[in-house]
Amino acid sequence: MKVGILNILIMAKIQLNGKKLELKKKHSILTLLKKYKMDSKKIAVELNGKIINHNKYKLTKVKDKDIIEIVHFIGGG
Amino acid sequence: MKNDAFRVGNKILKSRLIVGTGKYKSFKETAKAIKASGADMVTVAVRRVNILDKKKPLLTDFIDPKKIKYLPNTAGCFNSEEALRTLRLAREMGGWKMVKLEVLGDKKTLYPNMIETLKATKILVKEGFKVLVYCSDDPLLARELEHLGATAIMPLASPIGSGLGIQNKINLSLIIKNAKVPIIVDAGIGTSSDATIAMEMGCDAVLVNSAIAKANNPILMAEAFKNSVIAGRQTFLAGRMQKLFYADASSPTKGLI
């Protein structure tokens, strides 16, 4: 029974930057960025292989089994 | 030298030295070296955000993209699909249309895969990117890249990070002679005199990372590169004297006692 309750509490199982995560709340891309303290102006998001436009972060819901990649700039030659 | 600005695509750069931002000990050191180099364009890589470390410093906190132009690269990409994905993400990040395409073919030499490079160049140009292309020093392939619409051709001097300097001057001079777009020597520059040689030969700019970052004193080396690129450019514009096989006295013989 306990397992069943836990399953209900998990809204979505996703993969974020190669790591498997369980989200307990409903999330949009924007709230997910806030959760990980990321500045939306300094990153780019790919959802299931498709780049999400910056102005769609608020409207784009995170669903079960989503594969999300969030990238930024680092030092390079 | 006042009217000798470096025009690449729709951008005008004050410096003919483009600096890479990899391999430094810290972002603080990176920022100091860039300042000392006088570069107004730097290359950057696109990578996953580390979601486990929320307080990790960001490159953008140390190098302001509003003041120094970012040139996103595709380092680490081994086929055109990976490179296209990376640059499309870079464009979404801040509207970067000017990019450095680099499709690698071999992990040991980091030599470019020119077949994939040509393929990616064609698509990127079609999508409106201004593509600066890292390539082999083959004059025919360089010409092909120009035909495909590359904004600048960036032949290697020698393998990335090797510091071996210009290994094939003949090929490089053929590329320079044939091209109507800027030629930027990328990869393999080992020391400031290598940059001077490239500029003397007529290259429009040089791209340097390891030679500065891996120097004992990167900040001082960055300044050395700034000066060496200026010296090379001035030498090219001034036009060097002809080489002679015998001596030609500098002091007149007339009035000799």
Chai-1 contact restraints between the chains, C-beta under 6 A:
chainA,res_idxA,chainB,res_idxB,connection_type,confidence,min_distance_angstrom,max_distance_angstrom,comment,restraint_id
A,L16,B,I51,contact,1.0,0.0,6.0,A-B,restraint_1
A,N17,B,R48,contact,1.0,0.0,6.0,A-B,restraint_2
A,N17,B,I51,contact,1.0,0.0,6.0,A-B,restraint_3
A,Y36,B,I51,contact,1.0,0.0,6.0,A-B,restraint_4
A,K37,B,K54,contact,1.0,0.0,6.0,A-B,restraint_5
A,K42,B,T60,contact,1.0,0.0,6.0,A-B,restraint_6
A,A44,B,L89,contact,1.0,0.0,6.0,A-B,restraint_7
A,A44,B,E92,contact,1.0,0.0,6.0,A-B,restraint_8
A,A44,B,M93,contact,1.0,0.0,6.0,A-B,restraint_9
A,I51,B,R88,contact,1.0,0.0,6.0,A-B,restraint_10
A,I51,B,E92,contact,1.0,0.0,6.0,A-B,restraint_11
A,I70,B,V49,contact,1.0,0.0,6.0,A-B,restraint_12
A,V71,B,V46,contact,1.0,0.0,6.0,A-B,restraint_13
A,V71,B,R48,contact,1.0,0.0,6.0,A-B,restraint_14
A,V71,B,L89,contact,1.0,0.0,6.0,A-B,restraint_15
A,H72,B,V49,contact,1.0,0.0,6.0,A-B,restraint_16
A,F73,B,V44,contact,1.0,0.0,6.0,A-B,restraint_17
A,F73,B,L59,contact,1.0,0.0,6.0,A-B,restraint_18
A,I74,B,A45,contact,1.0,0.0,6.0,A-B,restraint_19
A,I74,B,R47,contact,1.0,0.0,6.0,A-B,restraint_20
A,I74,B,L59,contact,1.0,0.0,6.0,A-B,restraint_21
A,G75,B,T21,contact,1.0,0.0,6.0,A-B,restraint_22
A,G75,B,G22,contact,1.0,0.0,6.0,A-B,restraint_23
A,G75,B,T30,contact,1.0,0.0,6.0,A-B,restraint_24
A,G75,B,L59,contact,1.0,0.0,6.0,A-B,restraint_25
A,G76,B,G22,contact,1.0,0.0,6.0,A-B,restraint_26
A,G76,B,T43,contact,1.0,0.0,6.0,A-B,restraint_27
A,G76,B,V44,contact,1.0,0.0,6.0,A-B,restraint_28
A,G76,B,A45,contact,1.0,0.0,6.0,A-B,restraint_29
A,G76,B,N73,contact,1.0,0.0,6.0,A-B,restraint_30
A,G76,B,A75,contact,1.0,0.0,6.0,A-B,restraint_31
A,G77,B,G20,contact,1.0,0.0,6.0,A-B,restraint_32
A,G77,B,G22,contact,1.0,0.0,6.0,A-B,restraint_33
A,G77,B,T43,contact,1.0,0.0,6.0,A-B,restraint_34
A,G77,B,N209,contact,1.0,0.0,6.0,A-B,restraint_35
